[in-house]
Amino acid sequence: MIDALNEAMSVVQDSDLPAPADRARIRKASGLNQVDFGKILGVSRLTISMWEQGKTEPSGKNRQEYIRALRHITDVRQIPWEVKGE
């Protein structure tokens, strides 16, 4: 499953990161709290919180992994990547 996800999401662009409010919405749709999502990504709960508030932005490998995880959630849960009109 991880290989399929990596193959499907092999090219991730910087512009592919949704707005902070959408980041939190997507994570919550997965049923994961910030602690567990952080463990999956190898970052702290505080880091997830800062990304979701827009206080900091992920970079490098963390950014790519974060985008991949969010994309996977939206694909599996069939939820929109971004909320239009809000």
C-alpha positions as CSV (number, residue, x, y, z in Angstrom):
1,M,0.0,0.0,0.0
2,I,2.8,2.4,0.8
3,D,4.5,1.6,-2.5
4,A,1.3,2.4,-4.4
5,L,0.8,5.7,-2.5
6,N,4.4,6.7,-3.2
7,E,4.1,5.8,-6.9
8,A,0.8,7.7,-7.2
9,M,2.2,10.8,-5.4
10,S,5.8,10.6,-6.7
11,V,5.8,14.2,-8.0
12,V,4.5,16.8,-5.5
13,Q,4.6,20.5,-6.2
14,D,5.0,23.2,-3.6
15,S,1.8,24.8,-4.7
16,D,-0.1,21.5,-3.9
17,L,-0.4,22.4,-0.2
18,P,-3.9,23.5,0.8
19,A,-4.7,26.4,3.0
20,P,-4.1,25.9,6.8
21,A,-7.8,25.5,7.6
22,D,-8.1,22.9,4.9
23,R,-5.1,21.0,6.3
24,A,-6.9,20.7,9.7
25,R,-10.2,19.7,8.0
26,I,-8.5,17.0,6.0
27,R,-6.6,15.6,9.0
28,K,-9.8,15.6,11.1
29,A,-11.7,13.7,8.4
30,S,-9.1,10.9,8.8
31,G,-10.0,10.6,12.4
32,L,-6.4,11.2,13.5
33,N,-5.5,13.7,16.2
34,Q,-2.5,15.9,15.8
35,V,-0.3,13.6,18.0
36,D,-1.0,10.5,15.9
37,F,-0.7,12.4,12.6
38,G,2.6,13.8,13.7
39,K,3.8,10.3,14.6
40,I,3.0,9.1,11.1
41,L,4.9,12.0,9.6
42,G,7.8,11.9,12.1
43,V,7.1,15.4,13.5
44,S,5.7,16.7,16.8
45,R,2.1,17.6,17.6
46,L,3.3,21.2,17.9
47,T,4.6,21.1,14.3
48,I,1.3,19.8,13.0
49,S,-0.5,22.5,15.0
50,M,1.7,25.2,13.6
51,W,1.2,24.0,10.0
52,E,-2.6,23.9,10.5
53,Q,-2.6,27.4,11.9
54,G,-0.4,28.7,9.1
55,K,2.2,29.9,11.6
56,T,4.9,27.9,9.9
57,E,5.1,26.0,6.7
58,P,6.6,22.6,6.1
59,S,9.6,22.4,3.8
60,G,11.7,19.9,2.0
61,K,10.9,16.2,2.7
62,N,8.4,17.1,5.4
63,R,6.4,19.2,2.9
64,Q,6.3,16.4,0.4
65,E,5.3,13.8,3.0
66,Y,2.7,16.1,4.5
67,I,1.1,16.7,1.0
68,R,1.2,13.0,0.3
69,A,-0.5,12.2,3.5
70,L,-3.2,14.8,3.0
71,R,-3.8,13.7,-0.6
72,H,-4.1,10.1,0.5
73,I,-6.8,11.1,3.1
74,T,-8.8,13.1,0.5
75,D,-8.6,10.2,-2.0
76,V,-9.6,7.5,0.5
77,R,-12.3,9.5,2.2
78,Q,-13.4,11.1,-1.1
79,I,-13.5,14.6,0.4
80,P,-12.6,17.8,-1.4
81,W,-9.0,19.0,-1.3
82,E,-10.1,22.6,-0.8
83,V,-13.4,24.1,0.3
84,K,-14.6,26.6,-2.3
85,G,-16.4,29.8,-1.3
86,E,-15.3,29.9,2.3
